[in-house]
């Protein structure tokens, strides 16, 4: 619930804009676009004098609806898929073993195939022997990594749009990017002791984009938004971390994951403190989008200092592990 209120606090500006742009009959007034369209930059706002466009109104109403739903705890969030929920419950059961978990995974062929690919990926493979059965795959990757496979599967199942939707291409690219972030976060966590378990870092990476998934699927009901890519991108950048935290908490993942996805874009931090999951997500997102060579330009980044890692060391680690990262992304796809 805390994330809901944090998200709702961010809505004040938009609620103010809404009150300024609506009269008593709820008709749009011909007012400055500075209030009606917070996504345009100052120059555009100064030049715009004819009032808000249809895109401006759609964006504002979309954000207002998002905030109301989240504040009320009634947002239209797809339930965590049943198979993934059963996997998590089994892992949390002290009496459960690999055999019990394998029985659950075997009932979902798509999940079983994903787990097998992960177990045989360059990142997870041990020696020349290829895993061909689910129990052995679980033994190789560990039970918590099975949860990551299930979460990757769940994210694909939970957020879908109709064929031909305006955002289908964006969703597919977002899925690919989130898998890359997860693989990089896993790799980095193995070199940053203060963060904890690499498996948890991968889970944080897999969940880091769920806010964007949610906004895209909701925005698919407003095709006019997709005619202005700048407005849509600004909306995503402004709101996705707060939405992500609300979803992660709704799905009852650990608090550390919820905090990490909410703070994944915070750049100014105390460099003396130890790194946390949000630091890994920040660095992983940069590398996933800009490429390995970008690591050499991150020497002044607070998160890298908290990770006790130089830009040169980061670049070397990533360059030496590119095959592992690519194999894990392919396995989870």
PyMOL commands that set and color helices and strands:
alter all, ss='L'
color gray80, all
select helices_A, chain A and resi 2-10+12-21+33-36+42-47+54-72+82-92+98-106+109-119+134-141+143-158+168-189+193-195+198-207+210-219+223-227+229-250+255-262+277-290+292-297+302-306+311-320+322-332
alter helices_A, ss='H'
color red, helices_A
deselect
rebuild
show_as cartoon
